[in-house]
Amino acid sequence: MWGCPFPGESPFLKNEYKDIFVILIVLYLKEEGIPVKFEKMIRYFFYALVLFGFLLTSQHVIKGFRNMAAMTYNTYPLIYVTIFSAMLMGALIGLETLLREAGKRGKWKVNAEKLLFLGLPSLYFTFKSFIPLPVFLRASTPPFLPQINPETISIAAIVFGYALSTSFYKKI
């Protein structure tokens, strides 16, 4: 057996065809000169399933909140869910690094520089629109703190989630 990760019957391929399918893929990759690391292929396949599954699920949830906002005229839940799902997507992108660190020995440490120079600014730009400032401070905003478009808030939230999930490491 090739150590296929799908025990029992598969809805797509029967067990006897599954091995043939795997053999054909491995032979093709070897013929093309591509080194075959089957475990790595399976790991990235499931990682992609988790990422794209979360993406599709979050879009479905956001669509529901968008419909609710259209009926109630309350957009705050939609905004918070959108930002939170973007942060989770960033954390999922950095999950591989976090899991690699979890397999190491040692004590957990925090990369404070990454959180300070990458995480904090992205968190600021994510919630900049929600931070109440007095009128005199709004008028005198320094030019190095540019205005953020609403479309860019999700990108800043993804960067924050990634910075947060990759800021932890183990040191011996």
N, C-alpha and C positions, 0 to 999 in steps of 0.2 A: 504494500500500500504506500502511497506517496505522502501520507500524513495530511490528507485533505482536511481543511478545517470545518467541513460540512458533514457532521455525522448523520447517518440515516439517509432517507430519501431527500432529494433536492427537487423543488418544483420545476427547475429548469433542465437539469440533466440527471439521468439515472446514474446510479453508482458506477456501473460498468462503463458508461460513456464519459464520466467525469475523469477517470484516470487517463483515458485516451486523449481527452481534451487537454489535460495538463501536460501529458507527454508531448503532444504536438506543439504546444506553446514553448516548452523548454527546448525542443529540437529546433524550432524556428529561431529562437533567441541565440542558441549556440551557433547555428549556421550563419547568422548575421554577425557573429563575433561579439555579442553582448554577453557579459558575464551574468550568469543566472544565480540569483540569491532568492530562492523561492520564499523563504520566511520573510525577507524584507518586502517582497512583492505583496504578500498577504497582509503584512502589517500596514503598508501604505494604502492598500485597497480598503481595509476597514477604517483607516484614518480618514480617507476621502469620503467614505460612506457616512461617517459621523459628521464631518464638516458640512457636506452637502445636505445631509438629512436635517441638521440643525438649521441650515440656511432656509430650506423649504418649510420647515416647521415654524420658524420665526416669521417668515413672510405670511404664512397662513394666520398666525396669531395677530400680527400687525394689521392684516386686512380686517380681521374681526374688530379690533380696536378702532380702526378707521371708520368702519360702518357704525360703531357705537358713537363715535365722535360726531358723525354726520347727523345722528338722531338727537343727541343730547347737547350738542354744541360745546361740550367739555373736551378740550383737546389735551389736557394734561396727562391723562392715562396713556394716550397714544404716544405722546412725546417721551414719557418715562419708559414705556415698554420698548420703543424704538432704540433709545439710548442704551438701555440695559441689554437688549439682544445684541447690539453692536459690541458692547463690552465683552459679552460672553463669547462672541465670535472671535474677537481678538485673543481672549484667553484660550479658546480652543486651538487657534493657530499656534500659540506658544506651548500647547499641552505636550507636544513631543519633547521639547527641551526639559520641561518639568518632570516628565516621566523618566527621562534619561538620568536626571539628577537624583530622582527617588531611588534608582537602582544602585547608586553609589553608596559607599560607607562614609560616615562622618556626621558632623553636626550641621544642621541647617543654618545658613547665613543669608543675609539680605544684601543685595547689591544696591546700597543706598544711592550711589551716584546715578544709576539707571533710573531709579524711582524719582530722584530729584530733578534730573535734567531731561528725562523723556516722559515719565509718568505724570509728574505734577503739571507741566505745561499742557499736556494733552488733556488732563482732567480739567484744567482751567478753561481751555477752549471748548470742551464739551459742555460745561455748565455756565459759560460766560453770560449767556442770555438770561440765565435765571438768577444771577447774582445782583441783588438790588444795590445800586449805587446812588448816593445823593446827586442832585442835579448838577452841582458845581463840579463834582468829580467826573460825571459823564461828559461834560463839555471840555474838560481838560485831560482827556485820555491821551496818554503818550502815543506818538506815532508808531513806536515799535510794537505796540499791542494792536494789531489790525483787527478790523471787524471780520467776523466769521460768517460765511453764508450758511443757511440752514442745512444745505446739502453736505457741507464739510463737517458738521457736527458728528455724523456717524463715523467718518474717517478718524476724527480725533478720539472717539470712543473706542474704536478698534485698536488704535495705537495704545491707548491706555490699558486695555485688556491684555494686549500682548506684552507691554512693559511690565505689568503686574505679574503675569504668569511666568515670565522669564527672569524675574528679579531674584528668585530664590535658588540657591545652590548649596551644595554640601562641600564642606571643607574638612579635611582630616586633621 
